[in-house]
């Protein structure tokens, strides 16, 4: 959540910050959140090429937003 705070505007960070348990325990929210986090972690550790990392957000973010 702290990493999200660096990437999102305050108004956009309030929703996931207030609903942290949903990210951890609701499968419809947790699955895309964990998928996106895994790719971001691998990107930060330079264990995944930039191309796949850049392409993940557009696929996982809508699933996360819908959930």
N, C-alpha and C positions, 0 to 999 in steps of 0.2 A: 504494500500500500504506500510505503514511503517513496518507492521508485515511481509509482503512478503520480504522486504529488509533484514530482519534478517534471513530468511530461504533460500534465493536464492543467488547464485553467482551474482556479479555485472553484468556480461554479460547477465545473464538470467533475471535479474530484469528490465533491460532497456526497453524491449518490453512492458510489462504491465504498467510500469511507464509512458512511452510516450503515451500509448493508454488508459489512465484512463477512458475517456468518453465511450469507447467501452464496458468496464466492467460494467459501470453504465447503459448504454442506449441500447445496442444491445442485444436482447433476447437470441440469440445463445451463446453469451459470458457470459452475466449476469447470466443466469440460473445455469450453472454449477459452476460459481464463487460464487454466493450466497449460493448454496447448500454446497459447500466445506467450505466456511466461517462459515456457521451456525454450521456445525459439529465441526470445530476447536474451535469455541466459546464455544460450549457445553462441549467439551473436556477440555478446559482451566478452565471452571467453575466447573468441576467434576460433571456434570449432565448427562453424557453419559458414558457407559462402554468403556474401551479401545478397545475391539474387533471391535465394529461398527465404531469407529473413525478411527482405522487403515485401515479398509476395504473400506472407502469412497474415499480416494485419488486415488487408482487405477481405480475407476469407473468414477470419476468426472474429474480428470486431463486430460485424453485423449479427453473428450468432450470439455474441455476448450482449449486444444492445437489445436484441429481441427478447432474450431471456430475462 
